[in-house]
Amino acid sequence: MSVTQPPSESPTASIGPVHQAMSVTSNATASANQPVRTLGPSTDGALPGARSVFGQVMGLVALTVGSTALGAYVGRDLSGGAGLLFFIGAFACIFGLNAASSRGREQLAIGFLFGLGLLLGLAVAPVIAAYANADPAALWQAAGATAAFVAALGAFGYATRRDLSRWARAFFWALVGLIVFGTVLIFVSIPNANVVYAVAGLVIFGGFTVIDFNRIHRSGVGDAVPLAAGIFLDVFNVFLLMLELFGGQER
């Protein structure tokens, strides 16, 4: 998709569809989980015990990121064509995760979550390996920038008690527009298109990051797995976009 992407596969080519599917299905699951909550809302709309939910969510996110790193290492010698199959498997995990979560099958949902991380790691493994061989510093720079980016916006979203979920629809349609723009770039060469795409993507996924962390205040323990999946996909997509920026600096 990107006109200056060095590996044979463009890592940003699959960013949009992955989060687009997750943004729809995770919201549906969160609504389905509402009746089973046993904690009453506080006067500001937040559920008590948000810190406990936050700790559980972030623990699941960390383990899922670890699964992705494992997949990227194990699949480093795979061919790029195998990535499509792994992405299809990742989509299956997304729908399986939400179905299991909506039925209260938490352990099964966690299994799907870790499977999602592993499959996405395998899917992008050839791209990560190409960057590691051509410009290893870009990987570390992208990882550090991702950590700072998500930490800053996540802290803002979590600290904001006002419900920000109404902005989700606007960011969803912005994501659709980004996908259309990326499709156009397959056929049309535009100077610095990869930078425009990456910056626009960071704005969009930055918005999703703020919203997903903000949702923790209005979520119970039954929502921990779908929340972790949403935040993990934010981290995953932000990392690929950062890699697009840092990896393209010298090209």
VMD Tcl script that draws the C-alpha trace (Angstrom):
set ca {
  {0.00 0.00 0.00}
  {2.79 2.41 0.85}
  {4.84 3.67 -2.03}
  {8.14 3.52 -0.16}
  {7.64 0.38 1.89}
  {10.89 -1.67 1.83}
  {9.63 -5.22 2.46}
  {7.64 -7.08 -0.15}
  {4.55 -6.83 2.04}
  {3.14 -3.59 3.38}
  {2.45 -3.95 7.09}
  {-0.16 -1.23 7.03}
  {-2.21 -2.94 4.35}
  {-4.18 -4.96 6.92}
  {-4.44 -2.37 9.68}
  {-7.86 -1.01 8.80}
  {-9.88 -4.20 8.40}
  {-8.57 -5.71 11.64}
  {-9.64 -2.84 13.86}
  {-12.79 -2.18 11.83}
  {-14.07 -5.67 12.63}
  {-12.99 -5.41 16.25}
  {-14.60 -2.00 16.79}
  {-17.97 -3.40 15.72}
  {-17.87 -6.74 17.52}
  {-16.31 -5.52 20.78}
  {-18.98 -2.85 21.19}
  {-21.66 -5.46 20.63}
  {-20.11 -7.69 23.27}
  {-19.83 -4.86 25.77}
  {-23.56 -4.20 25.39}
  {-24.38 -7.89 25.77}
  {-22.41 -8.05 29.02}
  {-24.34 -5.22 30.68}
  {-27.02 -7.36 32.39}
  {-24.55 -9.63 34.20}
  {-22.75 -6.83 36.04}
  {-23.27 -6.85 39.77}
  {-21.65 -3.51 40.58}
  {-23.84 -0.44 40.65}
  {-22.79 2.69 38.80}
  {-21.50 5.67 40.71}
  {-22.91 9.15 40.33}
  {-20.45 10.04 37.53}
  {-21.41 7.02 35.44}
  {-18.31 5.01 36.31}
  {-18.49 1.60 37.89}
  {-16.73 1.11 41.23}
  {-13.75 -1.22 41.04}
  {-12.41 0.38 37.86}
  {-8.85 -0.03 39.14}
  {-9.35 -3.77 39.45}
  {-10.73 -3.95 35.91}
  {-7.86 -1.77 34.69}
  {-5.29 -4.11 36.24}
  {-6.94 -7.18 34.72}
  {-7.23 -5.57 31.29}
  {-3.62 -4.40 31.20}
  {-2.39 -7.80 32.38}
  {-4.24 -9.45 29.49}
  {-2.89 -6.85 27.06}
  {0.68 -7.50 28.20}
  {0.30 -11.26 27.79}
  {-1.29 -10.83 24.36}
  {1.55 -8.56 23.23}
  {3.91 -11.29 24.43}
  {2.00 -13.80 22.29}
  {2.43 -11.50 19.30}
  {6.16 -11.22 19.92}
  {6.36 -15.01 20.11}
  {4.47 -15.35 16.84}
  {6.74 -12.81 15.15}
  {9.80 -14.77 16.29}
  {8.48 -18.20 15.38}
  {7.28 -17.05 11.95}
  {10.33 -15.00 11.01}
  {11.23 -17.41 8.18}
  {7.71 -17.75 6.78}
  {6.82 -16.53 3.32}
  {4.77 -13.39 3.00}
  {1.88 -15.24 1.36}
  {1.21 -17.15 4.57}
  {0.26 -13.89 6.27}
  {-3.18 -13.82 4.63}
  {-4.10 -17.17 6.17}
  {-3.00 -16.00 9.60}
  {-5.03 -12.82 9.25}
  {-8.10 -14.90 8.40}
  {-7.42 -16.93 11.53}
  {-7.11 -13.71 13.52}
  {-10.54 -12.58 12.32}
  {-11.95 -15.93 13.43}
  {-10.42 -15.38 16.88}
  {-12.03 -11.93 17.08}
  {-15.50 -13.31 16.46}
  {-14.85 -16.34 18.69}
  {-13.63 -14.08 21.49}
  {-16.76 -11.95 21.39}
  {-19.09 -14.93 21.16}
  {-17.40 -16.61 24.14}
  {-17.37 -13.38 26.16}
  {-21.06 -12.72 25.52}
  {-21.85 -16.21 26.86}
  {-19.73 -15.76 29.98}
  {-17.07 -18.24 28.82}
  {-14.18 -16.15 30.12}
  {-11.44 -18.78 29.89}
  {-12.38 -19.59 26.30}
  {-12.45 -15.88 25.47}
  {-8.95 -15.49 26.94}
  {-7.78 -18.38 24.80}
  {-9.13 -16.65 21.69}
  {-7.42 -13.42 22.81}
  {-4.02 -15.06 23.08}
  {-4.66 -16.87 19.80}
  {-5.42 -13.49 18.20}
  {-2.09 -12.14 19.39}
  {-0.17 -15.20 18.21}
  {-1.78 -15.24 14.77}
  {-1.21 -11.54 14.19}
  {2.42 -12.01 15.20}
  {2.75 -14.80 12.66}
  {0.99 -12.69 10.03}
  {3.43 -9.78 10.28}
  {6.50 -11.90 11.05}
  {7.98 -11.67 7.50}
  {7.60 -7.89 7.56}
  {9.18 -7.60 11.01}
  {12.03 -9.85 9.88}
  {12.58 -7.67 6.80}
  {12.84 -4.58 8.96}
  {15.12 -6.37 11.41}
  {17.52 -7.18 8.58}
  {17.35 -3.82 6.79}
  {16.97 -1.34 9.66}
  {16.85 -2.92 13.15}
  {16.97 0.51 14.82}
  {13.55 1.26 13.33}
  {12.03 -1.60 15.32}
  {13.31 -0.27 18.64}
  {12.34 3.28 17.78}
  {8.86 2.19 16.75}
  {8.45 0.12 19.91}
  {9.54 2.98 22.15}
  {7.35 5.50 20.36}
  {4.39 3.12 20.56}
  {4.83 2.66 24.31}
  {5.00 6.43 24.89}
  {2.09 7.15 22.51}
  {-0.26 4.57 24.02}
  {0.76 5.41 27.60}
  {0.10 9.13 27.12}
  {-3.24 8.78 25.33}
  {-4.31 5.85 27.50}
  {-3.62 7.88 30.64}
  {-5.66 10.76 29.23}
  {-8.56 8.48 28.33}
  {-8.52 6.74 31.71}
  {-8.25 10.01 33.64}
  {-11.23 11.49 31.79}
  {-14.39 10.46 33.62}
  {-16.73 11.90 30.98}
  {-18.08 9.25 28.59}
  {-16.22 9.62 25.28}
  {-17.91 6.72 23.50}
  {-19.95 9.07 21.32}
  {-16.76 9.83 19.37}
  {-16.34 6.18 18.38}
  {-18.64 6.50 15.36}
  {-16.67 9.47 13.98}
  {-13.38 7.60 14.31}
  {-14.93 4.52 12.75}
  {-15.89 6.44 9.61}
  {-12.49 8.10 9.58}
  {-11.02 4.59 9.61}
  {-13.20 3.63 6.65}
  {-11.89 6.70 4.83}
  {-8.32 5.66 5.63}
  {-8.98 2.21 4.17}
  {-10.33 3.81 0.98}
  {-7.28 6.08 0.80}
  {-4.99 3.09 1.24}
  {-6.80 1.25 -1.54}
  {-6.30 4.21 -3.86}
  {-2.57 4.15 -3.10}
  {-2.36 0.65 -4.54}
  {-3.10 2.09 -7.97}
  {-1.93 5.71 -7.68}
  {1.56 6.88 -6.73}
  {1.45 9.92 -4.44}
  {4.61 11.59 -3.05}
  {5.06 10.97 0.69}
  {1.83 8.96 0.74}
  {3.21 6.57 3.36}
  {3.79 9.49 5.75}
  {0.30 10.88 5.17}
  {-1.21 7.42 5.67}
  {0.77 6.74 8.83}
  {0.07 10.12 10.44}
  {-3.64 9.88 9.64}
  {-3.69 6.35 11.02}
  {-2.01 7.49 14.24}
  {-4.64 10.19 14.71}
  {-7.42 7.64 14.23}
  {-5.96 4.91 16.41}
  {-4.95 7.50 18.96}
  {-8.64 8.35 19.18}
  {-9.55 4.69 19.56}
  {-6.93 4.36 22.31}
  {-8.43 7.25 24.29}
  {-11.95 5.85 23.88}
  {-10.97 2.27 24.79}
  {-9.21 3.34 27.99}
  {-12.10 5.64 28.85}
  {-14.52 2.69 28.57}
  {-12.85 1.02 31.54}
  {-14.71 3.36 33.92}
  {-18.05 2.06 32.67}
  {-17.08 -1.61 32.42}
  {-17.29 -4.54 34.77}
  {-15.04 -7.56 35.10}
  {-17.09 -9.35 32.44}
  {-15.88 -6.83 29.88}
  {-12.17 -7.27 30.63}
  {-11.39 -9.61 27.72}
  {-13.07 -7.61 24.91}
  {-11.59 -4.41 26.37}
  {-8.14 -6.01 26.37}
  {-8.65 -7.10 22.75}
  {-9.57 -3.57 21.70}
  {-6.57 -2.01 23.47}
  {-4.25 -4.70 22.12}
  {-5.38 -3.95 18.57}
  {-4.76 -0.25 19.23}
  {-1.20 -1.08 20.31}
  {-0.68 -3.44 17.38}
  {-1.85 -0.92 14.80}
  {0.02 2.01 16.34}
  {3.23 -0.05 16.28}
  {2.86 -0.84 12.58}
  {2.17 2.81 11.81}
  {5.18 3.93 13.85}
  {7.26 1.35 12.02}
  {6.07 2.82 8.74}
  {7.30 6.24 9.85}
  {10.62 5.26 11.41}
  {11.38 2.62 8.79}
  {10.77 5.07 5.97}
  {13.01 7.84 7.23}
  {16.02 6.79 5.16}
  {14.16 5.83 1.99}
}
mol new
graphics top color blue
foreach p $ca { graphics top sphere $p radius 0.5 }
foreach p [lrange $ca 0 end-1] q [lrange $ca 1 end] { graphics top cylinder $p $q radius 0.2 }
display resetview
